Amino acid sequence: MVSESRRSSLVSSSGSADDFINGGTRHRRDPFTGENNMNDERENSQEEIRGSEVLSECSLGLPVSKASQQAERAKWWKVYLMHFLFMWNLRTYEYASAIASAFPESLTATSVRGLASTISALLCSSAVGSWVDKSPSRLRTLLITIYVNHTAMVAAYLCWLSWPAHPDDSSQVEGTPFTDLAKGMLFGGILFLDIVHDLSAIGYRLCLERDWVPVLVGPITAEMEYSLTQVNSVMMRIELTCKLLAPSLLPFIVNAFDSPTEWVLVIAASTISFLAFGVWCVQIIARGNVQLQLPKQIFTSLNMARNFCAEDTFTFPRLPSRPWPRRIYGFMYRDPATRLKHYFSFPIWPASISIALLQLTVLAYSATLITHLLEIGFSLSAITVARASGSVLGLLGTIITPAAVTYLKKIYYQKLSLIRGRNEEDNKAVDAAVTRTVGFWGLTSQFLCLIPVVILLWSASDRATSSHKADTSPHVLITITLFAFLSLSRVGHFANYLMVQELGQVEIPVSQRSTFAGVEQSFKSLGELSHWLATIVWSRPEDFRWLALGSFLVTGLSACLFGTWVRTKKTGLEGSEGEYDEIPLTDVNDDEHESQDLTRRS
């Protein structure tokens, strides 16, 4: 536990940005400087890393040369290119679904695929995050996720080429995957590859966002050009761009060839070429950063009495081989339960849960809302334009968010300069305050924008269920108002998402970041599964009003949860130096005791 003398700075219950600035912060990324019994290899690695950090800190007071600026810019362009190549292949594969094409007149195969993907993410995301944290090499871990993901995609394309019936054959559209043995076996293989693809994509995101990006950004300073907010915003912009453009360009590729075999081979070849180029980018990026090349820091002696900070890292001891029943018990119950307990032991879990709750909503441009809008008379052209506007405003949100963060920081810095001189602790306090403020503003604006959306959908449902239902489309003013506010809500959504992502990158210890994010992804998958179950229960058009109202209330609950967390004292800002009161090491202690027991038995 942190000593009482280091807990003197408290945040007032008002929760304003000034309270965060004056009340201390945990938005800190300074490395732990306590003494530990390390081996010679780790000490040498530490000296190299410390030397590079000292050089970077000393260079803060000197004018940055043009060459260093160009090198920094080139580094991030390589990161963005690597991310673009991965996301482009990912979105292309999702849109060119072999399962959907194989059974175009049956939703059974697609439903089974979606259900299997969601459940696998629900059950395995935390394990994937734990694997990322425990892997000693950052470079090797990222390369494994990329190779596995692309191998699954190429294998799925080859399975599609081996499909028993020709895609244009009329017999193809009859039945389900379970009416033919050959199709059923191949469907099972493609389904397995889809699950591997989804889990490896989750591993890639966790490794890149929670492991690589904080290392590449480096120590947080007030005047840094490539901050976490800026980098996260650009990467989200890349994802949204790929999500918008990849499905739009794929039909041109399909129509350019006479047979499906040709365009499938072209997509598979482009996937392999993008893989090679992306791996080259990864290796070039790793060569320019010593922390990406060296193994993760290892604490060989774990002392519960010492204090831990956000830069502390440790690895779990290697256990002797255990009997299969104990392995199954650990994989199915003990390990997930331990990760879940650790998740709720971190102070920022309410912010993480608030993001997961938003997966329940139908008030987004999802298949559920689009299907309902078509049923109640909205034209397909209007919905298409509205979806495009939602994507554009989502991209705009990734531009507005870093601009708002920069503007608020400038205001708080000026306020501090008038009151007292600025120091490093004030800069970190401002970072923590602004991150929470912008996140809360984003979630609140999303909630407010959904008010007219719910009202219009409720009235549209009444119109659809009345006996005097009109066959014409809704009034143009209703259409414009509905889609305008629905699209505007995406700006606040992405602002809140980016701020919660940054909190997870900063206020969670290095050794637990991916595990925490993996559990968060499990909760998101649970929300997504609940979303689809709700649409099954309330499936009639007249029932959609209740889904819309429930989604609105869930968004309000998410905003209240995030706002309450920001305004309470238990926001993680109590530590005077940004340290955690206690890093949960229950699983480490359990593993050590189990190792000792097994050793004595042997």
C-alpha positions as CSV (number, residue, x, y, z in Angstrom):
1,M,0.0,0.0,0.0
2,V,1.1,3.5,-0.6
3,S,2.0,5.3,2.6
4,E,-0.4,7.8,4.1
5,S,2.1,10.6,3.6
6,R,1.8,10.1,-0.1
7,R,-2.0,10.3,-0.2
8,S,-2.3,13.9,1.0
9,S,-3.5,15.2,-2.3
10,L,-7.2,14.5,-2.8
11,V,-9.6,15.5,-5.5
12,S,-12.6,17.4,-4.3
13,S,-16.1,16.0,-4.9
14,S,-17.0,18.7,-7.3
15,G,-15.1,17.0,-10.1
16,S,-14.2,20.1,-12.1
17,A,-11.0,20.3,-14.1
18,D,-9.5,22.7,-11.6
19,D,-10.1,20.1,-8.9
20,F,-8.1,17.6,-10.8
21,I,-5.3,20.0,-11.4
22,N,-5.0,21.0,-7.8
23,G,-5.8,17.6,-6.4
24,G,-2.9,15.6,-7.8
25,T,-2.9,13.1,-10.6
26,R,-2.2,9.6,-11.6
27,H,-1.7,10.5,-15.3
28,R,1.9,9.7,-14.9
29,R,4.3,7.6,-16.9
30,D,7.7,8.0,-15.0
31,P,9.5,4.7,-14.6
32,F,9.9,3.2,-11.2
33,T,13.2,4.0,-9.6
34,G,13.2,1.7,-6.6
35,E,15.9,-0.9,-6.0
36,N,15.3,-4.4,-7.1
37,N,17.5,-7.5,-7.3
38,M,17.9,-7.9,-11.1
39,N,20.2,-10.0,-13.1
40,D,23.0,-8.6,-15.2
41,E,21.2,-8.9,-18.4
42,R,18.2,-6.9,-17.2
43,E,20.5,-4.2,-15.7
44,N,22.3,-3.8,-19.0
45,S,18.9,-3.5,-20.8
46,Q,17.8,-1.0,-18.2
47,E,20.9,1.1,-18.7
48,E,20.3,1.2,-22.5
49,I,16.7,2.3,-22.0
50,R,17.5,4.8,-19.3
51,G,20.3,6.3,-21.5
52,S,17.9,6.8,-24.3
53,E,15.3,8.4,-22.0
54,V,18.0,10.7,-20.5
55,L,19.0,11.8,-24.0
56,S,15.4,12.5,-24.9
57,E,14.8,14.4,-21.7
58,C,17.9,16.5,-22.2
59,S,16.8,17.4,-25.7
60,L,13.6,18.9,-24.5
61,G,15.4,22.1,-23.5
62,L,17.2,22.4,-26.9
63,P,15.8,23.4,-30.3
64,V,14.7,20.2,-32.1
65,S,16.6,19.8,-35.3
66,K,14.9,19.5,-38.6
67,A,16.4,16.0,-39.1
68,S,14.9,14.7,-35.8
69,Q,11.5,16.1,-36.7
70,Q,11.7,14.4,-40.1
71,A,12.8,11.1,-38.4
72,E,9.9,11.3,-36.0
73,R,7.4,12.1,-38.7
74,A,8.8,9.2,-40.8
75,K,8.4,6.8,-37.9
76,W,4.8,7.6,-37.4
77,W,4.0,7.4,-41.1
78,K,5.4,3.9,-41.1
79,V,3.2,3.1,-38.1
80,Y,0.1,4.5,-39.9
81,L,1.0,2.7,-43.1
82,M,1.4,-0.6,-41.2
83,H,-2.0,0.0,-39.5
84,F,-3.7,0.9,-42.8
85,L,-2.4,-2.3,-44.5
86,F,-3.7,-4.5,-41.7
87,M,-7.1,-2.7,-41.5
88,W,-7.6,-2.7,-45.2
89,N,-7.1,-6.5,-45.4
90,L,-9.4,-6.9,-42.3
91,R,-12.3,-4.9,-43.8
92,T,-12.0,-6.5,-47.2
93,Y,-12.2,-9.9,-45.7
94,E,-15.2,-9.0,-43.6
95,Y,-17.1,-7.6,-46.6
96,A,-16.1,-10.5,-49.0
97,S,-17.5,-13.1,-46.6
98,A,-17.5,-16.5,-48.2
99,I,-20.2,-17.7,-45.8
100,A,-22.6,-15.0,-46.9
101,S,-21.9,-15.6,-50.5
102,A,-22.3,-19.4,-50.2
103,F,-25.8,-19.2,-48.8
104,P,-27.3,-15.9,-50.2
105,E,-30.9,-16.9,-49.5
106,S,-30.4,-18.1,-46.0
107,L,-29.4,-16.2,-42.9
108,T,-28.6,-19.3,-40.9
109,A,-25.0,-19.5,-41.9
110,T,-24.4,-15.8,-41.3
111,S,-26.2,-15.9,-38.0
112,V,-24.1,-18.9,-36.8
113,R,-20.9,-17.2,-37.9
114,G,-21.8,-13.9,-36.1
115,L,-22.9,-15.8,-33.0
116,A,-19.7,-17.9,-32.9
117,S,-17.5,-14.8,-33.4
118,T,-19.2,-12.9,-30.6
119,I,-19.1,-15.8,-28.1
120,S,-15.5,-16.6,-28.9
121,A,-14.6,-12.9,-28.3
122,L,-16.6,-12.9,-25.1
123,L,-14.8,-16.0,-23.8
124,C,-11.3,-15.6,-25.1
125,S,-10.5,-11.8,-25.3
126,S,-9.2,-11.6,-21.7
127,A,-7.0,-14.7,-22.4
128,V,-5.6,-13.0,-25.5
129,G,-4.8,-9.9,-23.6
130,S,-3.1,-11.9,-20.8
131,W,-1.0,-13.6,-23.5
132,V,0.1,-10.2,-24.9
133,D,1.1,-9.0,-21.4
134,K,3.0,-12.2,-20.6
135,S,4.9,-12.4,-23.9
136,P,8.5,-11.2,-23.3
137,S,9.0,-9.7,-26.8
138,R,6.8,-6.9,-28.1
139,L,8.1,-7.4,-31.7
140,R,7.5,-11.2,-31.8
141,T,4.0,-10.8,-30.3
142,L,2.9,-8.3,-32.9
143,L,4.3,-10.3,-35.7
144,I,2.5,-13.5,-34.5
145,T,-0.8,-11.7,-34.5
146,I,-0.3,-10.4,-38.0
147,Y,0.9,-13.7,-39.4
148,V,-1.9,-15.7,-37.8
149,N,-4.6,-13.2,-38.9
150,H,-3.4,-13.2,-42.5
151,T,-2.9,-16.9,-42.7
152,A,-6.5,-17.4,-41.5
153,M,-7.7,-15.0,-44.2
154,V,-5.7,-16.7,-47.1
155,A,-6.8,-20.2,-45.9
156,A,-10.4,-19.0,-45.9
157,Y,-10.1,-17.8,-49.4
158,L,-8.6,-21.2,-50.5
159,C,-11.5,-22.9,-48.8
160,W,-13.9,-20.7,-50.7
161,L,-12.2,-21.9,-53.9
162,S,-12.8,-25.5,-52.8
163,W,-16.5,-25.0,-52.3
164,P,-18.4,-28.1,-53.7
165,A,-20.8,-26.1,-55.9
166,H,-20.1,-23.2,-58.3
167,P,-21.3,-19.9,-56.9
168,D,-23.5,-19.4,-59.9
169,D,-25.1,-22.8,-59.6
170,S,-28.7,-22.7,-58.7
171,S,-28.3,-25.6,-56.3
172,Q,-26.0,-23.5,-54.2
173,V,-28.7,-21.3,-52.9
174,E,-30.8,-24.1,-51.6
175,G,-30.5,-25.4,-48.0
176,T,-28.3,-24.5,-45.2
177,P,-24.8,-25.6,-44.1
178,F,-26.3,-28.6,-42.4
179,T,-28.1,-30.1,-45.4
180,D,-24.9,-31.4,-47.1
181,L,-22.0,-33.2,-45.5
182,A,-19.3,-31.8,-47.7
183,K,-20.6,-28.2,-47.4
184,G,-21.1,-28.7,-43.7
185,M,-17.5,-29.8,-43.1
186,L,-16.1,-26.9,-45.2
187,F,-18.4,-24.5,-43.5
188,G,-17.0,-25.7,-40.2
189,G,-13.5,-25.1,-41.4
190,I,-14.3,-21.6,-42.6
191,L,-16.1,-20.9,-39.3
192,F,-13.0,-22.0,-37.4
193,L,-10.8,-19.8,-39.5
194,D,-13.1,-16.8,-39.0
195,I,-12.8,-17.3,-35.2
196,V,-9.0,-17.5,-35.5
197,H,-9.1,-14.3,-37.6
198,D,-11.2,-12.4,-35.1
199,L,-9.2,-13.4,-32.1
200,S,-5.9,-12.6,-33.8
201,A,-7.3,-9.2,-34.8
202,I,-8.2,-8.6,-31.2
203,G,-4.6,-9.6,-30.2
204,Y,-3.2,-7.2,-32.9
205,R,-5.3,-4.3,-31.5
206,L,-4.3,-5.0,-27.9
207,C,-0.6,-5.3,-28.8
208,L,-0.5,-2.2,-30.9
209,E,-2.7,0.1,-28.9
210,R,-1.7,-0.9,-25.4
211,D,1.9,-2.1,-25.9
212,W,3.5,-0.5,-28.9
213,V,1.9,3.0,-29.1
214,P,2.7,4.0,-25.5
215,V,6.3,2.9,-26.0
216,L,6.6,4.8,-29.4
217,V,5.0,7.9,-28.0
218,G,7.5,8.0,-25.0
219,P,7.4,10.2,-22.0
220,I,4.4,12.6,-22.0
221,T,5.4,16.3,-22.3
222,A,3.4,19.4,-22.7
223,E,4.8,20.4,-26.1
224,M,5.0,17.0,-27.8
225,E,3.8,16.9,-31.4
226,Y,2.8,13.2,-31.4
227,S,0.8,12.8,-28.2
228,L,-1.3,9.8,-27.4
229,T,-4.5,11.7,-28.3
230,Q,-3.1,12.6,-31.7
231,V,-1.8,9.2,-32.5
232,N,-5.0,7.4,-31.3
233,S,-7.1,9.8,-33.4
234,V,-5.1,9.2,-36.6
235,M,-5.3,5.4,-36.1
236,M,-9.0,5.6,-35.6
237,R,-9.3,7.8,-38.7
238,I,-7.5,5.1,-40.6
239,E,-9.9,2.4,-39.3
240,L,-13.0,4.4,-40.3
241,T,-11.5,5.2,-43.7
242,C,-10.9,1.5,-44.4
243,K,-14.3,0.6,-43.2
244,L,-15.8,3.1,-45.6
245,L,-13.6,2.6,-48.7
246,A,-12.8,-1.2,-48.7
247,P,-16.5,-2.3,-49.2
248,S,-16.9,0.4,-51.8
249,L,-14.0,-0.7,-54.0
250,L,-14.6,-4.5,-53.7
251,P,-17.5,-4.6,-56.1
252,F,-15.3,-3.0,-58.8
253,I,-12.8,-5.8,-58.3
254,V,-15.5,-8.5,-58.4
255,N,-17.1,-7.1,-61.6
256,A,-13.7,-6.8,-63.3
257,F,-13.4,-10.6,-63.6
258,D,-15.6,-13.2,-65.2
259,S,-15.3,-16.0,-62.6
260,P,-15.2,-15.9,-58.8
261,T,-12.0,-17.9,-58.8
262,E,-10.2,-15.0,-60.4
263,W,-11.2,-12.3,-58.1
264,V,-10.8,-14.5,-55.0
265,L,-7.2,-15.2,-56.1
266,V,-6.6,-11.5,-56.7
267,I,-7.8,-10.6,-53.2
268,A,-5.7,-13.5,-51.7
269,A,-2.6,-12.2,-53.6
270,S,-3.2,-8.7,-52.5
271,T,-3.6,-9.9,-48.9
272,I,-0.2,-11.7,-49.1
273,S,1.5,-8.7,-50.6
274,F,0.0,-6.4,-48.0
275,L,1.2,-8.8,-45.3
276,A,4.8,-8.7,-46.6
277,F,4.8,-4.9,-46.8
278,G,3.2,-4.6,-43.3
279,V,5.8,-7.0,-41.8
280,W,8.6,-4.9,-43.3
281,C,7.1,-1.8,-41.7
282,V,6.9,-3.5,-38.3
283,Q,10.6,-4.5,-38.5
284,I,11.7,-1.1,-39.6
285,I,9.8,0.5,-36.8
286,A,11.2,-1.9,-34.2
287,R,14.8,-1.1,-35.3
288,G,14.3,2.5,-34.4
289,N,13.2,1.9,-30.8
290,V,15.3,0.0,-28.3
291,Q,12.4,-0.9,-26.1
292,L,10.7,-2.7,-29.0
293,Q,13.8,-4.8,-29.6
294,L,14.7,-5.8,-26.0
295,P,12.7,-8.2,-23.9
296,K,10.2,-6.7,-21.5
297,Q,11.6,-5.7,-18.1
298,I,11.4,-8.5,-15.6
299,F,11.0,-8.2,-11.8
300,T,12.5,-11.4,-10.5
301,S,11.6,-10.6,-6.9
302,L,8.0,-9.7,-6.3
303,N,7.5,-7.9,-3.0
304,M,4.0,-7.1,-1.9
305,A,5.3,-4.4,0.5
306,R,6.9,-2.3,-2.3
307,N,5.0,0.3,-4.3
308,F,4.2,-0.1,-8.0
309,C,3.7,2.6,-10.6
310,A,2.3,2.6,-14.1
311,E,5.6,1.8,-15.7
312,D,6.3,-1.2,-13.6
313,T,6.5,-4.5,-15.4
314,F,6.8,-8.1,-14.3
315,T,6.4,-11.6,-15.7
316,F,4.7,-14.6,-14.2
317,P,7.0,-17.4,-13.0
318,R,7.2,-20.4,-15.2
319,L,5.3,-23.3,-13.6
320,P,6.1,-27.0,-13.8
321,S,3.7,-29.0,-16.0
322,R,0.4,-29.6,-14.4
323,P,-2.1,-32.4,-14.8
324,W,-4.8,-31.8,-17.5
325,P,-7.7,-31.5,-15.0
326,R,-5.9,-28.6,-13.3
327,R,-5.0,-27.0,-16.6
328,I,-8.7,-27.2,-17.7
329,Y,-9.8,-25.8,-14.3
330,G,-7.3,-22.9,-14.6
331,F,-8.3,-22.1,-18.2
332,M,-12.0,-22.4,-17.7
333,Y,-12.5,-20.8,-14.3
334,R,-9.5,-19.7,-12.2
335,D,-7.7,-17.6,-14.8
336,P,-10.8,-15.8,-16.1
337,A,-12.0,-15.2,-12.5
338,T,-8.6,-13.8,-11.5
339,R,-8.5,-11.4,-14.6
340,L,-12.1,-10.3,-13.8
341,K,-11.2,-9.5,-10.2
342,H,-8.1,-7.6,-11.4
343,Y,-10.2,-5.6,-13.9
344,F,-12.5,-4.3,-11.2
345,S,-9.6,-3.6,-8.9
346,F,-8.4,-0.8,-11.1
347,P,-9.9,2.6,-10.5
348,I,-10.8,3.3,-14.1
349,W,-13.1,0.3,-14.6
350,P,-16.3,2.5,-14.6
351,A,-15.0,4.4,-17.6
352,S,-14.3,1.1,-19.3
353,I,-17.8,-0.3,-18.5
354,S,-19.4,2.9,-19.8
355,I,-17.9,2.1,-23.3
356,A,-19.1,-1.5,-23.1
357,L,-22.6,-0.4,-22.3
358,L,-22.8,1.5,-25.6
359,Q,-22.7,-1.8,-27.5
360,L,-26.2,-2.5,-26.3
361,T,-27.7,0.4,-28.2
362,V,-29.5,0.1,-31.5
363,L,-29.3,3.9,-32.1
364,A,-26.4,3.6,-34.5
365,Y,-26.1,2.8,-38.2
366,S,-26.3,-0.9,-37.6
367,A,-28.2,-3.6,-39.4
368,T,-31.0,-3.5,-36.8
369,L,-31.8,0.1,-37.3
370,I,-31.4,0.1,-41.0
371,T,-33.8,-2.9,-41.3
372,H,-36.4,-1.1,-39.2
373,L,-36.1,2.1,-41.1
374,L,-36.7,0.3,-44.4
375,E,-39.8,-1.4,-42.8
376,I,-41.4,1.9,-41.8
377,G,-41.0,3.6,-45.1
378,F,-37.6,5.3,-45.3
379,S,-36.0,5.0,-48.7
380,L,-32.8,3.1,-49.3
381,S,-31.2,6.1,-51.0
382,A,-31.8,8.3,-47.9
383,I,-30.4,5.6,-45.6
384,T,-27.3,5.3,-47.8
385,V,-26.7,9.0,-47.7
386,A,-27.3,9.0,-43.9
387,R,-24.8,6.2,-43.4
388,A,-22.2,8.1,-45.4
389,S,-22.8,11.3,-43.4
390,G,-22.4,9.3,-40.2
391,S,-19.0,8.0,-41.4
392,V,-17.9,11.5,-42.3
393,L,-19.0,12.9,-39.0
394,G,-17.2,10.0,-37.2
395,L,-14.1,11.0,-39.1
396,L,-14.7,14.6,-38.1
397,G,-14.9,13.5,-34.4
398,T,-11.4,12.1,-34.7
399,I,-10.3,15.6,-35.8
400,I,-12.3,17.6,-33.3
401,T,-11.2,15.5,-30.3
402,P,-7.4,16.3,-30.5
403,A,-8.2,19.9,-31.3
404,A,-10.4,20.2,-28.2
405,V,-7.8,18.5,-26.1
406,T,-5.1,21.0,-27.3
407,Y,-7.4,23.9,-26.7
408,L,-8.4,22.9,-23.2
409,K,-4.8,22.3,-22.2
410,K,-3.8,25.7,-23.5
411,I,-6.5,27.3,-21.3
412,Y,-5.5,25.4,-18.2
413,Y,-1.8,26.1,-18.7
414,Q,-2.6,29.8,-19.0
415,K,-4.6,29.6,-15.8
416,L,-1.8,27.9,-14.0
417,S,0.7,30.5,-15.2
418,L,-1.4,33.3,-13.7
419,I,-1.7,31.5,-10.4
420,R,1.7,30.0,-10.0
421,G,4.6,28.7,-12.1
422,R,4.1,25.6,-14.1
423,N,5.9,22.4,-13.3
424,E,6.0,18.8,-14.5
425,E,3.3,17.7,-12.0
426,D,1.0,20.4,-13.2
427,N,1.4,19.2,-16.8
428,K,0.4,15.7,-15.8
429,A,-2.5,17.0,-13.8
430,V,-3.8,18.9,-16.8
431,D,-3.5,15.8,-19.0
432,A,-5.6,13.9,-16.5
433,A,-8.2,16.6,-16.2
434,V,-8.6,17.3,-19.9
435,T,-8.8,13.6,-20.8
436,R,-11.7,13.1,-18.3
437,T,-13.4,16.4,-19.3
438,V,-13.4,15.7,-23.0
439,G,-14.5,12.1,-22.5
440,F,-17.5,13.3,-20.4
441,W,-18.4,16.0,-22.9
442,G,-18.4,13.5,-25.7
443,L,-20.6,11.0,-23.9
444,T,-23.0,13.8,-22.8
445,S,-23.3,15.2,-26.3
446,Q,-24.0,11.7,-27.7
447,F,-26.8,11.4,-25.1
448,L,-28.3,14.8,-26.0
449,C,-28.2,14.2,-29.7
450,L,-30.2,11.0,-29.3
451,I,-33.2,12.8,-27.7
452,P,-34.8,13.9,-31.0
453,V,-33.8,10.5,-32.6
454,V,-35.8,8.6,-30.0
455,I,-38.8,10.9,-30.3
456,L,-38.9,10.6,-34.0
457,L,-38.5,6.9,-34.0
458,W,-41.3,6.5,-31.4
459,S,-43.6,8.6,-33.6
460,A,-42.6,6.7,-36.7
461,S,-43.4,3.4,-34.9
462,D,-46.8,4.7,-34.0
463,R,-47.3,5.7,-37.7
464,A,-46.2,2.2,-38.8
465,T,-48.6,0.4,-36.4
466,S,-51.7,2.6,-37.0
467,S,-54.5,1.3,-39.1
468,H,-54.1,4.3,-41.5
469,K,-50.5,3.5,-42.3
470,A,-49.3,5.5,-45.3
471,D,-47.3,3.8,-48.1
472,T,-45.3,7.0,-48.7
473,S,-42.0,7.8,-47.1
474,P,-41.8,10.0,-44.0
475,H,-41.8,13.8,-44.5
476,V,-38.4,15.1,-45.7
477,L,-38.1,17.3,-42.5
478,I,-38.4,14.2,-40.3
479,T,-35.9,12.3,-42.4
480,I,-33.3,15.2,-42.3
481,T,-33.8,15.8,-38.5
482,L,-33.5,12.1,-37.7
483,F,-30.4,11.4,-39.6
484,A,-28.7,14.7,-38.8
485,F,-28.9,14.1,-35.0
486,L,-28.1,10.4,-35.4
487,S,-24.9,11.3,-37.4
488,L,-24.0,14.1,-34.9
489,S,-24.1,11.6,-32.1
490,R,-21.1,9.8,-33.7
491,V,-18.9,12.8,-33.0
492,G,-19.3,12.5,-29.2
493,H,-19.1,8.7,-29.4
494,F,-15.6,8.7,-30.9
495,A,-14.5,11.6,-28.6
496,N,-15.4,9.5,-25.5
497,Y,-13.9,6.3,-27.0
498,L,-10.6,8.0,-27.7
499,M,-10.4,9.4,-24.2
500,V,-11.2,6.1,-22.5
501,Q,-8.6,4.5,-24.7
502,E,-6.0,7.0,-23.6
503,L,-6.9,6.4,-20.0
504,G,-6.3,2.7,-20.4
505,Q,-2.9,3.5,-22.0
506,V,-1.7,5.7,-19.2
507,E,-3.4,4.8,-15.9
508,I,-3.0,1.0,-16.1
509,P,0.4,-0.6,-15.3
510,V,2.3,-1.8,-18.4
511,S,2.2,-5.4,-17.3
512,Q,-1.7,-5.3,-17.1
513,R,-2.8,-3.0,-19.9
514,S,-3.6,-5.6,-22.5
515,T,-5.2,-7.9,-19.9
516,F,-7.4,-5.0,-18.8
517,A,-8.3,-4.2,-22.4
518,G,-9.0,-7.8,-23.1
519,V,-11.6,-8.0,-20.3
520,E,-13.0,-4.7,-21.6
521,Q,-13.4,-6.3,-25.0
522,S,-15.2,-9.3,-23.4
523,F,-17.7,-6.9,-21.9
524,K,-18.2,-5.2,-25.3
525,S,-18.9,-8.6,-26.8
526,L,-21.4,-9.3,-24.0
527,G,-23.1,-6.0,-24.8
528,E,-23.2,-6.9,-28.5
529,L,-24.6,-10.4,-27.7
530,S,-27.3,-8.8,-25.5
531,H,-28.1,-6.4,-28.4
532,W,-28.9,-9.2,-30.7
533,L,-30.8,-11.2,-28.1
534,A,-33.0,-8.1,-27.5
535,T,-33.7,-7.8,-31.2
536,I,-34.9,-11.4,-31.2
537,V,-37.2,-10.9,-28.2
538,W,-38.6,-7.6,-29.6
539,S,-38.6,-8.4,-33.3
540,R,-41.8,-6.8,-34.5
541,P,-41.7,-3.3,-36.1
542,E,-44.0,-1.9,-33.4
543,D,-41.6,-3.2,-30.7
544,F,-38.7,-1.2,-32.0
545,R,-39.8,1.9,-30.0
546,W,-38.9,0.0,-26.8
547,L,-35.5,-0.9,-28.2
548,A,-34.9,2.7,-29.1
549,L,-36.1,3.9,-25.6
550,G,-34.0,1.2,-23.9
551,S,-30.9,2.2,-26.0
552,F,-31.4,5.9,-25.0
553,L,-31.6,4.9,-21.3
554,V,-28.5,2.8,-21.6
555,T,-26.6,5.7,-23.2
556,G,-27.8,7.9,-20.3
557,L,-26.7,5.3,-17.8
558,S,-23.3,5.2,-19.5
559,A,-23.0,9.0,-19.2
560,C,-24.1,8.9,-15.6
561,L,-21.6,6.2,-14.8
562,F,-18.7,8.0,-16.5
563,G,-19.7,11.4,-14.9
564,T,-20.0,9.9,-11.4
565,W,-16.6,8.3,-11.8
566,V,-15.1,11.6,-12.8
567,R,-16.7,13.5,-9.9
568,T,-15.9,11.0,-7.1
569,K,-12.6,10.8,-5.2
570,K,-12.0,7.2,-6.4
571,T,-11.0,8.2,-9.9
572,G,-7.5,7.1,-9.5
573,L,-6.1,10.5,-8.8
574,E,-5.5,10.1,-5.1
575,G,-1.8,9.2,-5.4
576,S,0.4,12.2,-5.1
577,E,2.8,10.8,-7.7
578,G,0.4,8.9,-9.9
579,E,1.1,5.6,-8.3
580,Y,-1.5,2.9,-7.6
581,D,-2.3,2.1,-4.0
582,E,-1.9,-1.6,-4.8
583,I,-1.2,-3.6,-7.9
584,P,-3.1,-6.8,-7.6
585,L,-0.7,-9.7,-7.7
586,T,-3.0,-12.5,-6.5
587,D,-2.4,-14.6,-9.5
588,V,1.3,-14.3,-9.1
589,N,1.2,-15.4,-5.5
590,D,-1.2,-18.2,-6.4
591,D,1.2,-19.4,-9.1
592,E,4.2,-19.2,-6.7
593,H,2.4,-21.2,-4.0
594,E,1.3,-23.7,-6.6
595,S,4.8,-24.0,-7.9
596,Q,6.1,-24.6,-4.4
597,D,3.5,-27.3,-3.8
598,L,4.2,-29.1,-7.0
599,T,8.0,-29.0,-6.2
600,R,7.4,-30.5,-2.8
601,R,5.2,-33.2,-4.2
602,S,7.8,-34.1,-6.8
